Amino acid sequence: MMKDFVQIAWENLANAIVMQALEDYLTAKAILRQRPDLKRPKEEIREFRALIRSDYFHAISALDEETIWEIIRIEEKNWYPGKSFFTDMSA
């Protein structure tokens, strides 16, 4: 049975939320490499870590914490502020 339009739309929204959270985390880490004195990136990192451990995250995502950290490990080396999963996917 095909998924209905509403279910697909909710899954797309959930995926976008997860991807944006990953982007925010990776960007915060990249900023901290150059400016370890800044507070906001540290707050974003704490918020991300809390998010991926939350019931909310597990309700909207099929990814487990181990997979998230593996994605981060792969992406982190080459991430820079302004980079995006969304624009990279369309290239």
C-alpha positions in Angstrom: 0.0 0.0 0.0 1.4 3.4 -0.9 1.9 5.9 1.8 -0.5 8.7 1.6 0.5 12.3 1.0 0.1 13.4 4.6 2.3 10.7 5.9 5.0 11.5 3.4 4.7 15.2 4.2 5.2 14.5 8.0 8.2 12.2 7.2 9.8 14.9 5.1 9.3 17.5 7.8 10.8 15.1 10.4 13.8 14.5 8.1 14.3 18.2 7.6 14.2 18.8 11.4 16.9 16.2 11.9 19.0 17.5 9.1 18.8 21.1 10.3 19.8 20.0 13.8 22.8 18.2 12.3 23.8 21.2 10.3 23.4 23.5 13.4 25.6 21.1 15.4 28.3 20.8 12.8 28.3 24.6 12.2 28.7 25.2 15.9 31.6 22.8 16.1 33.3 24.5 13.1 32.8 27.9 14.7 34.3 26.7 18.0 37.4 25.4 16.2 38.2 29.0 15.3 36.5 30.9 18.2 36.5 28.6 21.3 35.6 31.6 23.5 32.1 32.0 22.0 29.1 30.9 24.2 26.3 30.5 21.6 28.0 27.6 19.7 28.5 25.8 23.0 24.8 26.2 23.8 23.8 24.9 20.4 26.0 21.8 21.0 24.4 21.2 24.3 20.9 21.6 22.8 21.7 19.1 20.0 23.0 16.5 22.5 19.8 16.9 24.5 17.7 16.7 21.4 19.1 13.4 20.2 18.5 11.9 23.6 14.9 13.1 23.8 11.7 11.3 23.4 10.7 13.8 20.7 13.8 12.9 18.6 13.0 9.2 18.8 9.4 9.9 17.9 10.3 11.7 14.7 13.4 9.9 13.6 14.3 6.3 12.9 18.0 7.1 13.4 19.6 5.9 16.6 22.2 7.9 18.5 25.1 5.8 17.2 24.1 6.5 13.6 23.9 10.2 14.3 27.4 10.3 15.8 28.7 8.3 12.8 27.3 10.9 10.4 28.9 13.6 12.5 32.2 11.9 12.5 32.2 11.6 8.8 31.0 15.2 8.1 32.8 17.1 10.8 36.2 17.2 9.2 35.1 19.1 6.1 32.2 21.1 7.6 32.3 24.9 7.5 29.8 27.6 8.4 27.4 28.1 5.5 27.7 24.5 4.3 24.4 22.7 4.0 23.1 19.2 3.4 20.2 20.7 1.5 22.3 22.5 -1.1 24.8 19.7 -1.4 22.0 17.2 -2.2 20.9 19.1 -5.2 24.3 19.5 -6.7 
